[in-house]
Amino acid sequence: MPVILSEELIKKEILEKEDIFTIDKSRAKSQDIRPLKIAIVNLMPNKEETEIDLLKLISNHALQIEVDFIRTDSYINKHSNYERLNKLYKSYEDIKNEKYDGMIITGAPIENLDYSDIKYWDELKMIFDYARENVFSTIFICWASLAALNYFYHIDSFSYKEKIFGVYPFFKESESRLLDGFDDVFNIPQSRYKGIDPKDIELVDDLKILGESDEVGLSLAASCDYRFIFSLGHFEYNKYTLDREYKRDLKNGLDAKKPVNYYFKDSDKINMSWKSAASLFFSNWINYAVYQNTPYRLDSIKEKSVSKFGGSSLSDAGQFRRVKEIINKKDDRNVIVVSAPGKRNPYDIKVTDLLIKASESNEKINNIDKEILRLSKVKNEEIEIKNKILEKIRERFYEIVDDLDLNKNIKKEIDDCIISVSESLNKDFNLSRGEYLNAKILALYLDYDFIDSKDLIYFDEDNKVNFERTTEAIRKNIRAGMKVVVPGFYGNKDGYIKTFERGGSDYTGSILASALDSSVYENWTDVSGIMTADPNIDKTAKKIEKLKYKDLEKIINSGASVYQKDAIAPVMDKNITIKILNTNKPDDSGTTIKD
């Protein structure tokens, strides 16, 4: 399928000679299909050659692709035709309010400069941020990969002893769809002085290695969601690019060495051994990273919401900071529902699980007290276990308070709460203290008001929510314009704390959203929406963009722990939109549930 280009960008004869299939915009608009929008930020000195090389790779695909070339305004290379760039390329200002399915940011021969010394660095940082917020998937090539890994992940590059120049083999280190059809060893042209240690990539949970070698190091990497793809080599190089670079350096009197693995042995004849891999790579990118996942509508609608943050979203001070950033990005995020701190890593323990253990210890202690003499040793052992558990809980909350540099008076409340849990045999009260303290700390951190759920949510004699009394209390206590934090998971029954089932913070949030007639109920957690299957088991699992309430109920009834079942009814009755969103990837669209 064709790419859509301005008729003035490249002469028709050149496009036909290079087998680049194009159509004009008027013909494209007459077809009943949305073209993919791809932006190419061309930083290379030889603009026209780079245009041809990239267009050959992305045009060889069964999709319409509308291409915009992007220039930098803060620096124009002396070899570039300014009038041509100004007429046929767009600037950041031209595109800043647009969105793209994909973007390619090329390399540039500036890798030995400090980033701060690059004339267009500030403008490029704006383009990086733009890509993160407005582009579904971006490929960074060569130097752009080094710069993006440093900018987004603070990964530093290292310098080789001498320039890496030639065609190098790399091991296929992943079964990523980006490498579908690749051999276990594949070749990529390289022309650079700096590299990335694969060990630095392994330290970042969001990144995965796709290709590397012992000689060169990292060659290909990607973020887990394929929003960012890093190609340190040059798949896009044509057959003669390295040959021209080598001869140019010789002509300029440089101590240039022949590009390795590029010419046939004892010959100047070029062996183009990367063409099939290059074609596969860009085809796979367009198909798997862009086309199959990008939304049909690239624009999005911002709405008022009740926001619930799960335990994984508030597991430590760093997560609190992310939550604050998320809350501050929208003025209407006034009502916040929180869960107790979740796991900080796969080996950690959720605070609610710790509170369950603490409460169970109290029950054992009560039984042990009946046989004081005979079981005194066992009692003392259980007291020690409980105290260690409570100390872990105290340390968790202290760590958050200290890392956020909050008023130390909150520690007195934490201590009082720990004492209450230590002495209480009311399991519901004990389990509720995780949400209670987390809400107290977040309210202090955001400078919001704290409102206790026991003053908002009421249970009847059958342990069901009394919606009439609850709605009246919510509307009385949370008035328009107030900014509040509410602990999830519990309410009030006859003056005592009564908890919901595990996952009850979902229910709390939906009750508040219903009572306040919210347009949206945001449920923030650690996944980017509801998937077609468990992604830890099924690597082909895809995110479901939209669901109806009944579909959500079917998924829950099938055993998936994606949402608390009781939490559906309050928002479904008023047709309030539910959005399942990822605290750690707030820009992801998530899953929208509405009839």
N, C-alpha and C positions, 0 to 999 in steps of 0.2 A: 504494500500500500504506500501511497505517496506522502511526502512531507509538503507542508504548505509554506511557500516562500514568497516574498516580494519578488516581482518580475525583474526588479532592478538590482537585486543583491549579487547574483552571479549570472553570467550570460547563459542563455539557453543552450548554446553549442557546447559549452564546457560541461554543463550538467548532463547532457546526453552522452558526451564522450566518457564521462566518469560513471555512467550508469546510475545516476541519481534520479529517482522517479519523483517528479514534483507536479503539483497542480496549483492554480491560483486560488485566491480566497473566494472569489465569486462562484467558482465551480464547487469548492468545498462546502459552501453554505447551502447549496442546492441539494446536498445529500443528507439523508435522514440519519445522521450519526454524529456524536460529539467527538471531534478530534482531540487527541491528547495534546496538552499544551506543554512544550518543553522550552526552557530558557537556557541559553548557552552563554556563560560569562567568559568571554574570550580574552585572556590576559597575555596570550602569546604574541611575540613581535610580528611574526608573519601571519596576519589575520586570515588572508585568503586561503593559504594552505591548510590551516587548522579548520576553517569552515568546511572545506572539501572533505578532509579526513573524517571529521565527526559526522557530517551529513551522510557519507557513504555507509557508515555503520548503523545509524538510526533509521535510515530510509529503507533498509532491507528488512521490512517488517510488515505484517498483514494488518496494519492499523494506519489511520490517518494521523499525522503528527504535525501540529502547527508550531513552528519554530520561531522564537525571538532571539536575536543576538543582543547581548548586553555589553556595554562599554563602561569604562571608568571615566568620570568627568574630572577627577582630581589629578589625573596623569594621562597624557597621550604619548605613546611611543613615537620616537622621531621617524621610525620607518613606516608609520601608519598614515593613510590618507585621511586627514581630518574631515574633509568634506564628505567623503564616503561614509565614515563612521557616524558623523552627525546626522546624515540622511537616513541610513539604513539600519543603524544600531539604536537600541533604546538605552536610556540611562536609568539609574536607580530611582530618580524622581519620577520617571515615566511609569515604572512598574510597581512602585511601593504600595499601591492600593489594589494590585492584581494578585491573583493566585495562579500557581502552576502545578501541573501533575508531576513534572520532573525538572531537574536543573543539572547542568554540567558546569563545573567551575574548573577551568584549565590550569595547567601549571604556568610558571613564568621563570625566566632565568635570573632569579634574584635570591636563591636559597642561602647565599653566603652573607646576606644582609640581615641585621637585626630587624625584627618586625617593626620596631618603632622608627627605623630609618627608611622604611618603604613609603614612598610619597603618597600612595593611595591606601595605606593600611587602615586608616579610620573609615574610609569609604567601604573597603572590603569587609571590615567588621560589621558594618551596617548590612551588607549583602549577606554575610553569614547569618546574622540574626533574622534577616528577612527569610532566608531559606528555612530556618528552623520553624518559623511561625506560619509561612505561607506556601511552602513547597512540600509535596508529599514525599518525594525521594530525591536526594541530591548525591551526585557522584563528584568527588573531589579528586583531581588528577595531579600526580607528582607533587610539586611544591604546595599546591593548594591542600593536599592531604596533610602535609607536615603542619601547615598553618592551622587547619581546622582541628586536627587532633590536639594541638597546643591550645587553641582558643576555647574549644568546648570541653576538653578533658584534662587540660594542663599536662599533657604528655610532651616531653622535650625530645627533640631529635638529637642524633649524634653524628659526628663527621667521620667519613671514611678516610683511610690513609691516602687514597687517591680516588679519582673520579670513577664511579661505576658507570661503564659505557659499553653498551653492546646488547646482546640478546641472552637473557639468563633463564635457566630452568627453575621452576618452583614446584614444591609439593602441594598437592591438593589436600588441605587440612580440614575440610568440612564437607558435609553432604548438603550444603546450602543450595537452594534452587538457583542461585546466581551462577553456580558451577555445573548446572545440568549439562550433560554431554561432554564435559571436560575429561581428558585423560588424567591419570594419577599424577603425571608430571606434565606441566605445560610451560610454554615460553612467553616471556613478555620483554619488549625492548625497555632498556633503562638508560637514562642519561642524567645523573645527579651526583651530588657530593655528600648528601646527607641521607640518613636512614632512621628507622624506628626499631627499637628492640622489642621483639614479640612478647617478652616477659612483662613489659609495661602495659601491653594490651590485655594480657591475662589478668591483671590486677583490677580491671574495670569490668564490673558485672554487665554493663550495657553493651560491651564490645565483644566480637568474636573474630578469630583469625580465620581467613579463608585460604591464604597462600603464603608460604614462607620458604626460605632455604637457609642452610648453614652459612653459605658464603655471603649472601646479601642481607639476610634478615627478613623483615616483614615486606610483603609485596601487596597483599590484598587483605582488607578487613572491612567489617560492617557493623553498624549498630544492630541490636537484636531485632528491631522492628523494620530494618532496611530503610529508615528515614535518611541515614547517612551511610555512604559507601566510599571507602578510601582506596584508591588505586595509585600506589606509589610509582608505578611504571607508566608506560605509554602504549596501551593497547591500540590507541588511535593512530600511531605512526604508520605512514605508508611505507612502501618497499624501499624508497630512496632517502628517507629522512635522515637516518644515521649516516649514510654515505655522504650526503651534502654537509652535515655538521662536521664530520671528520675532515673532509677536504677544505672546508672553510677555516677550521682551526689551523691546518697545515699552512694554508695561504697566509694566515695572520701571524705566522712565525711561532705558534705555540708548540709545546712539546706534546703533541697529540699522539695517542696510541690507537692502533686499529681497534674498532669495536669488536669485542669478543663474540664468538659463535655467530657472527653475522655473515661473513663471506665463506664460501666453500673453501675447503682446505687447499692451500697453495694456489689460490685464485682470487681475483677481484670480483667474481660473480656472486651476486647476493642470494642468500638462502632465506627467503621469507617464511619463517617457521611459526609465526604467531597469528596468521590471518584467520584461521578457523576458530581459534580460542577467542580472538577479539570479536568476531562476529557473534559467537555464542554468548559472550559476556554481555554485550550491549542488548542483544535480543532477549536474553534472560532478564536483564534489568527492566526493560520496557514491559515485558510480559508479567513477571512475578512481582517485582518491587513496585511497579507503577500501575499498569493496566488492571490487574486483577484485584487491586486493593484501593485505588484512588476513588473517592466518591464521585458520583455523577455530577452533583452540584458542589462546587468547590467553596462557595460562600457559606457562611454560618450565621445563625441568629442568636443574639445574646438576650437572655431572659432573666427576670428576677427569680430567685431560688431560695429554698431551704437547703443547706449544705450539711451533709453528715460525713464525718471523717472516721474511718475505721481504725482499729488498733494498730495496724501496720502503718497507717498514715501518721500516727502520733506516737511512734515507738521510742523516739529519742529526741534530743534537742534539735538535731539536724532536720528531722521530719517536721517538728514544730515550726522551724524557719520556713520550710517549703509550704506548709499549710498557711502560714501568715502571708506569704507572697501570693498564694492562690486567692486567699480571701481579699487581699488588698487590690487585686486586679479587677474586681467587680464591686461597684458601690453598693449593690443590692444584696450582697451576702451578709445579711444582718443577723440571721438566725443560724447558729452553728450547733450541730449535735455531734457528740464525740463518743467513741468507745474507749475502753481502757487500753493502755499501751500493749501493742502486739509484739511479735518477734522482731528482734533487730537483725537476726541472721538465722539460718536453718537450725542451729543448735541451741537457740535461745528459748526461753519459756515466756508465754504470754502472762501478763499481770493477772488476768482473770483466772488463769490456771493456777497461778501461785495463790491467789485468794481462795480458790476452791480447796487447795491443799491446806491452807491456813485454817479454813473453817472445819475441814475434816479433822485436823489436829485438835481443834477445840472440842469436838464431839468425843474424840478418844480421851481427851483429858478429863472430861466430865465423868465418863465411865470409870476411868482409872481412880478418880477421887473417892468412889464408893468402896474401894478396897485399898485404902491408903497404905496400910502397913505392907500387905502382901505384894502390892503392885507399885510401891513407891519408886523402885528402880526404873520400871517401865515408864512411870509418869515423868520422872526427871528426864529420861531420854526423849520423850515426846515433847516436853517443854523446850528442850534444846533444839529439836527439829523445827518446832514452830517459830522459835525466836530467830533461827537462821533464815527461815522463809520470810518472816516479817522484816528482818534486816535487809534481805534482798529487795523487798518491796520498797522499804525506806530509801535504800541506796538508789533504786531506779528513779524515784521521784526527786531525790536530792540531786542526782546527776543532771536531770533536766533543768531544775531550778538554777543550779550553779552555771551550767553551760549557757543558759539564757540570761544570766546576770540579773535575776529577779530579786525583788525585795525579800530579804531573809526572813521576814515575819511569816511568810507562807510555810516555812519549815516547822514553825510551832503548830500550825494546823495539820501538817503531815504527821507530826509526832502524836498529836492528840487523836488523829484518825487511826494510826497504827495501834495505839493503846486501846481504843474502842474495839477494833477488830480482835485484838489479843484477848479481850475479856468477854466478847459477845458470843452467845450461842445461837444467835439469829443468823442463819446462813444467808438469807436474802440480804440482810443488812451488810454482812461482810462482803458478799460478792459485788454489791453496788459501789463499794468504796473506790474501786479502780476508776470507774467513770466519774465518780464524784470528785476525786482529787485531780484527775486529768482535766476536767472541766474548770475547776478552780484555777489551775495553773494557766490554761489557755486563756481564760478570761482576764487574768492579771497581765499576761503577755500581750494580748490584743488591746488592753484597756477597754474591755467590754464588761457589761454587767453579768453577774452570775445569777442564774435562777435555778433553784433546785427542782428536779423532776417531781419530788414529793409534793410540791406546791402546785403542780400543773396536771399530773395524770393520776386519775383515781380509779380504783378497782371496786366492783360490786361484790356481793356475798358469794357469787359463783366464780370469783377470780377472773371475771371478764372486765374489760375496760368500760367504765361508765362514760360513754362518749358525750352525753349531754353535759354532765358536770365538768368533764375534762375540757371540752370546747369552751365552756364559760370561763373556766380558770385560765386557760391559755390566752384568750382574748382580753381578759382583765389584766393579766400580768405582763403580756408582751404587746405593747401598743405600737402604733405606726412610728417608724423612725428610730425605735430602740435597737441597740446592738447588744445582743445577748449570747451567752454560751450556756447550753443546757446539757447536763449529763444524760446519756442514753441508758437503756436497759432496765429501768425501774420506775415505780410510781408509789402511790400511797394507798394502803388498805387499812382502814380503821386506825389511822395515825401511825402505822408501822410501814417500814419499807417492804415493798413487794416487787420482785423482779419478774421480767419476762423470761422466755426461754433463751438459750444462747443465740446470739444474733439479734437480740431484742433492741439494740440501738437502731437497726433498720426500722423497727416498728415505731420507736419513739419519733424518729425523723418524719415518718409518713403521717403520724397523728398530728404533729405540729404543722406539717405542710397542709393537711386537710383543714385544720382549725383556722389557719391563717389565710386560707384560700390562695395559696401560692400557685404560680403558673408552672413551676418546675420544682421537682425534688431531686437534688443532686446527691448521689450516694458515692462518696469517694473511698476507694480501696486501693489494693495493690495490683489490680489487673486493668487492662484497657478495654473493659467491656465483657460481655458474655460471649463465649466461644462455642463453636460447633461441636467441640470435644475437648477433653483435657489436654492442653498443649504439652504437658509433661509426658504424656503417653503417646499422643497422636501429633506428630510434627507437622501434619498437613492441616491442623485445626485452623479455622479462620474466625475472625471476629464477626459477630452478627451486628450489623449496623442498627436495625430497627426491629422491634417486636411489638406484638399486641399483648395486653395483660393476660389473656387466656394462654397465649404461647408461653409466657413466662411461667405460669402455673404448671403447665405440662413439663417444662424443663425442671422445675423444682420437684415435682412429683416423681420424676425419673431418678431422683437421687442427687442431683447436682446442687452443691452448696453455694449458689450464686446470690441468693437473696432470701430473707426471712419471709416465709409464706404468709403469715398473718399481716405482714406489712403491706400487702398488695391492696387489700380492701379499702382502707381509708383514702388512698389516692385514686384508686380505680373508680370509686363512687362519684368523684368530682372530675374524672378524666384529667388528672394532673399528670404531666409528663414526668416520668422517671428517667434519670440519666445515670448510668453506671460509668464512673470516671476513674482515672488512675492518678493518685497523688504524685507519684514519681514521674509521670509523663503527662502533665496537665494539658498539653497541647493536643493530645490524642482525642479523637472525636468520641470515643466510648460507644456505648449502646444506648439507644433511645427507646423507651417503652411507652406506648400510648395507643389508644384505640383510634 
